[in-house]
Amino acid sequence: MGKIEHKIGGRTFRIPEFDLMGWGTVREWTDANRGPITEAIADALETGIPASLGQVPVFSMRETGIVMLLDQDAFEENISRCITHFLDIEDYERCSRLQALRDRL
């Protein structure tokens, strides 16, 4: 997994670029990459919320060129899912940062 630059509204974001090759189904890919996907979502939220952005790029899929975007109306639901993930892996520092961001919504 590398990083690419993606532009939205005059801003440039560095986002992960995932490789989809070698996975039988999208479900297998998402299950195997749940941690890195959640990291990418959390990173996007940590950029988008303080900057009051309406949309942030989360990650790209190399073979398709598709960039997954997260709209502001989905920030709260996704931040809660990220907090649950980081609690499960006992990353309490990240939980604390995300909780503080959730309080700003």
Stockholm file with secondary structure:
# STOCKHOLM 1.0

chainA/1-105         MGKIEHKIGGRTFRIPEFDLMGWGTVREWTDANRGPITEAIADALETGIPASLGQVPVFSMRETGIVMLLDQDAFEENISRCITHFLDIEDYERCSRLQALRDRL
#=GR chainA/1-105 SS CEEEEEEETTEEEEEEEECCTTCSSHHHHHHHTHHHHHHHHHHHHHHHTTTTCSEEEEEEETTTTEEEEEEGGGHHHHHHHHHHHHHHTTCHHHHHHHHHHHHHC
#=GC SS_cons         CEEEEEEETTEEEEEEEECCTTCSSHHHHHHHTHHHHHHHHHHHHHHHTTTTCSEEEEEEETTTTEEEEEEGGGHHHHHHHHHHHHHHTTCHHHHHHHHHHHHHC
//
